[in-house]
Amino acid sequence: MTSKALELLRASESNNDEGYVSLQSAPYRGHHLLVEAVLGAAPSGGRVFEGGVSSGYLAAVLTLAGLRVDGHELDPVAAGRARSVCEHVYVGDLQQFDADELEGTYDVLLFGDTLEHVADPAAVLQRLATRLAPGGALVVSVPNVANWAIRLSLLAGRFRYTDRGILDRTHLRFYTRATLIEMIESAGFEVQRVVGTIPVPGVRSAPLARVAHVVGNVWPSLFAYTFVVTATLRR
């Protein structure tokens, strides 16, 4: 059965305005798992704050689901595009962003492949946690620096930055599954779920992708390309 998250992604794909990365509609990839996590945490018509909203390509999927999205973006050009789908878009350095600028509270704080670009992500999460509604959730995705491919490269004596991917040259922070959980918990959250994305090139069939997803998540610290985390405020 096709999940609602996949249906929304596929409906949005043809209108995708490419941001930092293209919108992914393949099953069990990062965007599928992020949208699924947000839909599972937000009530109907709920509010989402997306840090690193880019051009709004993921926010557009969430608004199609009936959610209301505010975003924050470093790039003013991308932020201008995101305003076509977001109610409000704040521009500037997320590290310096004052949560008091936000109006009201949010059901979900969303950071999809964003926090690794921030010098002190725990401090950002601590500040924005004050804007999380009671019962709200934090949804985060971050690359896995302990992925098998990176481990092999290190064994061969290689650690080369790239334009995109796990070793993106703009990444300021690198996380394993354990250290990602530690960072999120240090910001006052309690992790409820961690799931790894297990991409297999060329596989778009949902049944095959699910097999790879289930098998890879037996040992996610080795096979995950990114981790998608859902957390709530610690009581």
C-alpha positions in Angstrom: 0.0 0.0 0.0 1.3 3.4 -0.9 1.7 5.6 2.1 0.2 9.1 2.3 3.7 10.6 2.6 4.8 8.9 -0.7 1.6 10.1 -2.4 2.2 13.7 -1.4 5.9 13.5 -2.5 4.9 12.1 -5.9 2.2 14.8 -6.3 4.8 17.5 -5.5 7.7 16.1 -7.6 6.6 17.5 -10.9 6.4 21.0 -9.4 9.7 20.7 -7.6 11.8 23.8 -7.5 15.2 22.3 -6.8 16.8 23.6 -3.6 19.9 22.3 -2.0 18.9 18.8 -3.1 16.1 17.6 -5.4 12.9 16.3 -3.8 13.1 12.6 -3.4 10.0 10.5 -4.0 11.6 7.1 -3.7 10.2 5.0 -0.9 12.2 4.9 2.4 14.6 7.6 1.3 15.1 10.7 3.5 12.2 12.8 2.3 9.8 10.0 2.6 10.8 9.2 6.2 10.9 12.9 7.1 7.4 13.6 5.8 6.1 10.4 7.4 7.5 11.5 10.8 6.0 15.0 10.5 2.6 13.7 9.5 2.7 11.2 12.4 3.5 14.0 14.9 1.4 16.9 13.7 -2.4 17.2 14.1 -4.6 18.1 11.2 -3.9 21.7 10.2 -1.0 21.8 12.6 1.9 24.2 12.5 5.5 23.3 11.5 8.7 25.3 11.8 11.3 24.2 9.3 14.8 25.3 9.9 16.8 25.3 6.6 13.7 25.5 4.5 15.7 26.2 1.3 13.3 27.0 -1.6 10.4 25.4 0.2 10.4 22.2 -1.7 9.7 20.0 1.4 7.4 22.7 2.9 5.3 22.5 -0.2 4.7 18.8 0.5 3.6 19.5 4.0 1.3 22.3 3.0 -0.3 19.9 0.5 -1.1 17.8 3.5 -2.9 20.7 5.1 -0.2 21.8 7.5 0.9 25.4 8.0 4.6 26.0 7.7 7.0 28.7 8.7 10.6 28.5 7.6 14.0 29.9 8.3 16.7 30.1 5.6 20.2 31.5 5.3 20.0 32.2 1.5 17.8 35.2 0.8 17.1 34.0 -2.8 15.9 30.6 -1.7 13.9 32.2 1.1 12.1 34.3 -1.5 11.0 31.2 -3.3 10.0 29.5 -0.1 7.6 32.4 0.7 5.3 31.1 -2.1 4.4 28.1 0.2 5.3 29.2 3.7 3.3 31.6 5.8 6.4 33.3 7.1 10.1 32.9 6.2 12.8 34.3 8.4 16.2 35.0 6.8 19.6 34.9 8.5 22.0 32.7 10.4 20.1 30.0 12.3 22.7 30.0 15.0 21.9 33.6 15.8 18.1 33.4 15.3 16.1 34.7 18.2 13.1 32.4 18.9 11.2 35.5 20.2 10.7 36.6 16.6 8.4 33.6 16.1 4.6 34.0 16.6 2.9 31.4 18.7 3.9 27.8 19.0 4.5 24.8 16.7 3.4 21.2 16.7 6.7 20.2 14.9 10.2 21.6 14.8 11.7 20.2 11.6 15.4 20.2 10.6 16.0 18.1 7.5 19.8 17.8 6.9 20.3 21.2 8.5 21.8 20.9 11.9 25.2 19.6 10.6 25.7 23.0 9.0 25.4 24.8 12.4 28.3 25.4 14.8 26.3 24.7 17.9 23.1 22.8 17.0 22.2 21.9 20.6 22.0 25.7 21.5 19.7 26.2 18.5 17.4 23.4 19.6 17.4 24.7 23.2 16.2 28.1 22.1 13.6 26.9 19.7 12.3 24.3 22.2 10.5 27.2 23.9 8.3 27.5 20.8 7.2 23.8 20.8 3.6 23.3 21.7 2.6 20.9 24.5 2.8 17.4 23.0 4.8 18.6 20.1 7.8 16.9 18.4 11.2 17.5 17.1 12.0 15.8 13.7 15.6 15.8 12.6 17.7 14.2 9.8 21.5 14.1 9.9 24.0 12.2 7.8 25.7 9.2 9.4 29.5 9.7 9.4 30.0 6.1 10.5 28.4 4.8 7.3 30.2 1.8 5.8 31.5 3.8 2.8 33.2 6.4 5.1 34.7 3.6 7.3 36.2 2.0 4.2 37.6 5.3 3.1 39.2 5.9 6.5 40.8 2.4 6.5 42.3 3.4 3.1 43.6 6.7 4.7 41.1 8.9 2.9 38.9 11.7 4.3 38.0 14.0 1.4 35.3 16.6 1.5 32.8 16.7 -1.4 30.3 19.1 -2.8 27.4 17.1 -1.4 26.8 14.0 0.8 28.1 12.9 4.1 31.4 14.7 3.8 29.9 17.9 2.3 32.4 20.7 2.7 29.9 22.9 4.3 29.2 20.5 7.2 30.5 21.8 10.5 29.4 18.9 12.6 29.5 15.1 12.1 27.4 12.6 13.9 27.2 8.9 14.6 23.9 7.4 15.8 25.1 7.6 19.4 26.5 11.1 19.3 23.4 12.4 17.5 21.2 11.1 20.3 23.5 12.6 22.8 23.3 16.0 21.1 19.5 16.0 20.9 19.2 14.9 24.5 21.7 17.6 25.7 19.2 20.1 24.3 16.5 18.9 26.6 14.7 16.4 24.4 14.0 12.7 24.8 14.5 10.6 21.7 11.5 8.5 20.8 12.6 6.9 17.5 15.7 6.7 15.3 15.5 5.2 11.9 18.1 5.0 9.2 17.7 5.6 5.5 19.3 2.7 3.5 19.5 4.0 -0.1 20.0 1.4 -2.8 20.9 3.0 -6.2 18.2 2.4 -8.8 15.7 0.8 -6.4 12.3 2.6 -6.5 10.0 -0.4 -6.0 8.4 0.0 -2.6 8.6 -3.8 -1.7 12.3 -4.0 -2.6 13.1 -0.7 -0.8 11.3 -1.9 2.3 13.4 -5.1 2.3 16.6 -2.9 2.2 15.1 -0.6 4.8 14.3 -3.4 7.3 17.6 -5.3 6.7 19.8 -2.2 6.9 18.1 -1.0 10.1 19.2 -4.2 11.8 22.6 -2.5 12.0 21.8 1.2 11.2 25.1 2.6 12.6 26.9 0.8 9.8 24.4 0.9 6.9 22.4 4.1 7.4 23.2 7.0 5.1 21.2 9.4 7.3 19.3 9.1 10.5 15.8 10.4 11.0 15.0 11.1 14.6 11.7 11.9 16.3 12.0 13.4 19.8 9.8 15.1 22.4 10.6 17.5 25.2 11.9 15.9 28.3 9.4 16.1 31.1 
